């Protein structure tokens, strides 16, 4: 449930970005004419125009043939610098959640095995499913996990702004970065950016238990695939943004994997040694639910059979002929 929610949120937000970018491209009368009405004009005035002004100001300060590219790199670095503490905090929280969840696996396994038993009634399924919520609640844990979407939400306006800043500026659209056009699609930047997120995805699997690796494998496909799709559909400026973001993401993942994770594991082990997790579900708990429900069903069936028997007897008496009729 946690991983599905996370993947759905990531996919939904990246899809929104793709739709906005596609809509911007379809709504513009020419590549240099910004929208003047409708929702895309509002998006441009809110995100695109400010980013455009910042890029032009930085570009003029830097100067040279690659100035627009360096402006994008500086903006990306500043944004990622703001987002990185949030990401690292989320990674720490998620790692803590994963470590504690691993300790709850024996109880989760009992619940999963119980739900697979044939012949379960709906009340039985509901009671057993509620045990999972109790396990998390009684141990002060969240079923939704620790990875939030705030870092991505912060970046969405920047991505949209960079796209519109280049698409609706003749000066920026004509710029290049070491010979690569920032106003046209760039296969080179797209491939490099995609590969960087593939590397980041594999680094995120280091030190993760095998069971959790299976649940996280979708990340290896989803993040690079969306990076490729958006980058190849947008000007090279946005692909450059993803490329720089990918480099910073790898740095962040190295910090997470080799610094944060070992420390969190040590802290969680010490915490659980002092305050062990509560055992909410045992085999006796499962058996009690199954036996109680079965006994209740048996009693209900017995009462039902008794009522049916009484109805049958009464029906027989009503059909029996009276002696007065015979006389």
N, C-alpha and C positions, 0 to 999 in steps of 0.2 A: 504493500500500500504506500509506504514512504517513497520508494523508488519510482513507482508509477506516477505519484503526484509530482515529484520533482521533474521527471522527464516531461510530463504533460505541461507543466508551467514553463519549462525552458522552450519546448516546442511551440507553445502558444505565443510566447513573447517574440521569438524569432520569426514566426509566421506573420505576426502583426508588423514587424519591421519590414519583411519582404513585401507585404501588401502595400504598405505606405510608400516604399521606394518605387514599386511598380506603378502605383497610382500617380505618383509625382511625375514619373516619366511619361505616362499616358496623357496626363492633364496639361503638360507644358506645351505651348504652341510652338516654341522653338527652344533649343537648348539654353539660350541666353535670356529668355523671357520668363520671369517668375510669375506664378499664378497671382491673380489680382482679386479673385473671389472664390467663395466656396471653402471647404475645410482645409484644402491644401494651401490656400493663401494664409489661413490662420496658422497652420503648422510652420510655414516658411517664416512668417513674421515672429513666431515664438522661438524657433530653433535655428532655422536656416540663416536668416539675416544676421543675428548676433555672431554665429560661428563664422560666417562669411567676412564680417568686419574684423574679427579677431585674426583670421587667416591672412587677410590682406595687410593688416597692420604688422603682423609678425614677418610676413614675406618682405615687406618694404624695409623693415629693420635689418633683416639678414642679408638680402640682396643676393645676386648671383643667379645662375641658371637653374639651380636646384632649390631655390628659396621656398617655393610652395610645398615641396616635399618635406623640407625641414620644419615648416610651420605645422604640418600635420603631425609629424613625429613629436614635436614639443607639446601640442595639444593632447595627443594620445598619452604621452608620459605624465602630464599633469592630471588627466582624468584617472589613469590607472593608479597614480600615486594616492589619489583621494579614495579610490575604491579598494585598494589593497588591504588596508586595515580591516575593512568590513569583510573582505573575502577570507583573510586569515582568521578573523574571529569566528566566521561561519565554519571554516575548516576545523578549527579547534573544537567547536561545539559538536560538529558532525562526528569527529573522531571519538569524542567522549561518548556520544550516543552509540556509536558502533561498538565500542569496547563493552559498554554495559549491556547492549543488546546481545552480544556474544555470550555473556554470562547467563542471559535469560533463555538461551536456546533450548535447554532441557525442558523447561516449562512450555515453550512454544511448540516443541516437537510433540509433546503430549496432546496439545490442543489440535495440531494439524492431523495427527494420527486418528484422534477421536472423530474429527469431521469427515474423515475418509471412510468411516465404518458404514457398511450398507444398512439400509433399513432405518436410518435416523428419521425421527419425526421433526416437524418444523419447530415445536417447542424445544426439543433437544438441541437442534442446530443453533437456535437463538441463545440458549443458556451457555453452550460451549463457546460460541463466538464472543459473548460478553466477557468471558474469562480473559480473553486477550486484552481487552480494555482495562480490566481490573489489574492485570499484571503490570501494565505500564503506569496506571494511575497510582497504585499503591507504592510504586518505586519512584514516584515523582519524575517520570519520563514521558516524553511526547511521542505519539505514534507517527507524527508527521516528520520526525527527524530534525536535524539541526541546520540543514542547508537552506538558507533563505534566498529569495530572488531579488533582494534589494540591489546588490551590485549590478546585475544585468539591467534592472529598471533605470538605474542612474545612467548607464551607458546608452540606452536606447535613444534619448534625445540627441546625444552627441553624434551617434551614427547617422541619424536622419539629417542632422544639421550639416555634417560634412558632405553628405551626398548632395543636398540642396545647394550648399555653398559653392560647390564646383559646377553643378549642373546649370546654375543660374548666374554664372559670372564668366564673361568672355575671357578675362585675364587668367582666372584659375583654370578654366577648361582647356586653355591653350598651354598650360604649364606642363613640365615633365620633371622626372626625378631620375637622374643618371640615364637619360635616354628613354625612360618608360613614361608614356603618356599618362597623366593623372585625370584627363578628361574622357578617356576611352577605356573600354574594358582591357584588363591586363591579365593574360593567361599566366605569365611568369609570377606576378605578385599573388595571384589566386592560388597557384600550386604551392608556392612557398608558405603562404599563410595557412593553407590546409594541412600541410605536413607538420607545421609547428604545433597545431592543435592535436594532431595524431600523437606526436611525441609527448605532449602534455598529458594526454589521456592515458598512455602507457605508464608514465611516471606515477599517475594517480593510483595505479594498481599495485605498486610496490608496497609490501608489508600488509596487504589486505588479506584477510582469511579467504579461503577458496569459496566458501558459501556466499560471501558478500561480493566476490569477484564476478560470480555468475550474474548477480543482480545488477552490477554496475557496468556490464559489458556494453549495454546500449549507449553509454556515454562515449565509448570509443568510436561509435558510428555517428551518433546524432550531432555532436558538436562540430567535428570536421565536415560532415555533410552539409550542415547549415552554413558553415563558413564558406565552403566552396560555392554553394548555390547563391548566396547573397553577393559574394565577391565577383563572381562571373557575370552577375546580372547588373552590376553597378559600375561606375567609373573606377579607374585605378586608384583614385584617392581613398575610397573606402576600403579597397583591398590592402592598401598600405596601412590604413588604420588597424585592420585585423592582423596584419603581419607584425606590427610593433606590439599590438596587444598579445599576440601569441608568444613573442619573446618574453614579455613580462609575465605571462601566465606560466611559462616554463620555470622562470625564476621563482615565482610564488610556489609552484608545486614542489620544487627542490627544497624550499624552506619548510613547506608542510610535511613532506615525506621524511626528511632526514633530521629535522629539528623539532617541529611541533609534535609529530606523531609519537616519537620515542618518549618525550616528556609527558604527553597526555597519558600514554599507556602506564607509565610509572606512577603518575598521580592517581589514576583511576584504581590501579592495583592497591595503592596505599589506602585510598578512601574505602574501597570494598573490604579491605582487611579490618578496618575499624568499624564500618557500618555495612555489613553484608546485605545484599539484596533480599527482599522479602520473598519467601516461597509461597506463592498464592495458589498454584496449581500442582497437584500431585495426582498419582494414579487413583488414589482413593476419592479425590474430588470428582474426577471424571466418572468413576464407577457409581458414585453417589447420585450424580445427575441421571445417568442412564437407568439405574435401578429404580429411583424414585419415580421417574417418568413412566417407566415400564409398568410399575406397580399401579400407578394412577390409571394408565390406559387399560390394564387388566380389570380393575374395579369398574371402570366406566363400561367396558364391554360386558361384564357380568350383569351390571344393572340394566344395560340395554337388552340383553338376552332375557332377563326376568320380565321386563316390561312387555317384550314381544310375546313371551309365553302366556302372560296374563291376558293380553289382547286376544290371542288365539283361543283361549278357554272361553272368554266372554263371547267371542264370535260363535263358538260352537253351541253355547247355551241358547243364543238367540235363534239359531237355525233349528234347534230341537223342537219337534211338534208338541203342542199342548194336548193334555188328555181330553179337555172339553171339546176340542175340535174333532177328536175321534168319535165321541159320543154323538 
